Amino acid sequence: MAERRHWYDGMFSTEDWWSFWIGGFFVTLAIIGAATNLPLTGWIVKFNSWVDISKCISASYKGLMGPWTSLIVSYVFFTAILAIAGAIMKWNLKDFIASWTIIFILTAIAYVIGKNAYISAPPNKWPHFGITHGLQLGGAYYILALVIGLLIGNFAPKGFKEFMKKGARPEFFIKIAIVCLGAKLGVKALHSAHYAAHLILSGICATFAGYLLFWPIAYFVLRRLFGYSREWSACFASGVSICGVSAAIATGGAVKAKPIIPILLSTIIVIYATFQMIVYPMLMTKFMLHQPIVAGSALGLSIKTDGADAASGALLDEMMRSAAQLKLGVRWEEGWITLSAIMTKIWIDMFIGVWAFVLAYVWVKYFEGRAAGERVSAMEIWFRFPKFVLGYFYSMLIVMILGFGGIIAVKPLVQAVKPVEGPMRHFFFLLTFTSIGIVTDFRELKKAGLGKLALAYGLVLIGIITPLALLIAWVFHHGMMPPTVK
Amino acid sequence: MEELKQTQDMDEIMESQPWDPIESKLVGYSIILGIIALVVLGFIINVTILK
């Protein structure tokens, strides 16, 4: 007899729920700070552009504490929160904290180096730093963090690599960052409510059309051209067309595929997502500078892990804003391109539950020959629903309600939320890059003997999903431009 | 021995099944719905938001 599940199952035992709790906690802390005029989030460390290294970090609220104190307090606070979550999720805390500490330090180093003004400052900022030349590599710290991670993931001794994987949790870090990003959307909506609403509506429509087109085409290709079974093809189609690992796992459950199938697919999904994360922002910056929101949305539709999508969105945001300033002479507001990438992905994540339900229904009705009258529970949708998305909407709505409702004055509200939606979010994005590198081992593909499947995945992803994603993103977002800095 | 078992497992999960006509129908319906969604929603978004 199947084990009975409750709606609250997993609330304290999954990273998905814990990203909701942790992200929500920090946003709530910021709001309490705004309401009470206390600098409750001012201690969060901020990484600044620099030429004088003594100014490379500071507390989010200048003057609250010294830079090193802020860094140490941030480390202690973040470690404590993650350790509490880890303890309840029954992780090996000793290994986690040791590995996380190394990741924290490496990420901070990558961030400091990448923020050097000679490396990343755009030309308009050069006079501010007293420099006359620079590489203008906005977002270099993301690549640096990824490279550090990849070096560990691919070249470190096996024992050390396995140890580092205990702390490298890209999906967890990015989900926390995405919950914080919800607050940013709330702040942005306070300033540009119509634009934010347009982005949300266009994102839903793009996702809906994308689902219905991507999935059956990917399924057909694997089933007919490559001759795989229905279960393989269903998990593959969800992985390549919807939301990578979580969709493949959700689909595996819905169609009762052997558990090994989504696990094997996950390796391929993560490796391709890493490749896309590096290459797509560069190509889009070069060829799509006049359609930045289309480019962001296309990332959301074509990159199949939350971590890689959000990370590449952030990278694209940096690269495109630098390029636009240089080539078009405009300064776009930070964050809108990232938001367009994440917004589309958020909808995709939200629909996983619905799609898993549809697949479960189709499989029960047509393929599994189950007893007549056997039903698929509507609760399946809730079980498959990504819970961090609730945190994203909580953060967005609470800021909008408090700000638009005049319950808290907009200025202190924005100021209090800033350290969470800015410095903390950026740092967790960066932790994701380091972690993705650590968990990505390019040799795994060969070991698993999945060459044919990897070939099929690459073919469908690059030859079908990506062009379709660009088309759909263009249909629903063409002409949308990020607001310019006033 | 373990390698042999792994190979057997892989063979088992790689086992193919014949294509069922209902699969053609479901794939076809989804693609048609997708195209309709793209055209209709694209039209609505274009005349309301992107105009």
Chai-1 contact restraints between the chains, C-beta under 6 A:
chainA,res_idxA,chainB,res_idxB,connection_type,confidence,min_distance_angstrom,max_distance_angstrom,comment,restraint_id
A,H198,B,I49,contact,1.0,0.0,6.0,A-B,restraint_1
A,S202,B,I45,contact,1.0,0.0,6.0,A-B,restraint_2
A,C205,B,L41,contact,1.0,0.0,6.0,A-B,restraint_3
A,C205,B,I45,contact,1.0,0.0,6.0,A-B,restraint_4
A,F208,B,A37,contact,1.0,0.0,6.0,A-B,restraint_5
A,A209,B,G34,contact,1.0,0.0,6.0,A-B,restraint_6
A,A209,B,A37,contact,1.0,0.0,6.0,A-B,restraint_7
A,A209,B,L38,contact,1.0,0.0,6.0,A-B,restraint_8
A,L212,B,S30,contact,1.0,0.0,6.0,A-B,restraint_9
A,L212,B,L33,contact,1.0,0.0,6.0,A-B,restraint_10
A,L212,B,G34,contact,1.0,0.0,6.0,A-B,restraint_11
A,L212,B,A37,contact,1.0,0.0,6.0,A-B,restraint_12
A,L213,B,G34,contact,1.0,0.0,6.0,A-B,restraint_13
A,P216,B,V27,contact,1.0,0.0,6.0,A-B,restraint_14
A,P216,B,S30,contact,1.0,0.0,6.0,A-B,restraint_15
A,P216,B,I31,contact,1.0,0.0,6.0,A-B,restraint_16
A,F220,B,V27,contact,1.0,0.0,6.0,A-B,restraint_17
A,G227,B,S16,contact,1.0,0.0,6.0,A-B,restraint_18
A,S229,B,S16,contact,1.0,0.0,6.0,A-B,restraint_19
A,S229,B,Q17,contact,1.0,0.0,6.0,A-B,restraint_20
A,R230,B,Q17,contact,1.0,0.0,6.0,A-B,restraint_21
A,K258,B,I13,contact,1.0,0.0,6.0,A-B,restraint_22
A,Y366,B,I22,contact,1.0,0.0,6.0,A-B,restraint_23
A,V475,B,G42,contact,1.0,0.0,6.0,A-B,restraint_24
A,F476,B,I45,contact,1.0,0.0,6.0,A-B,restraint_25
A,G479,B,L50,contact,1.0,0.0,6.0,A-B,restraint_26
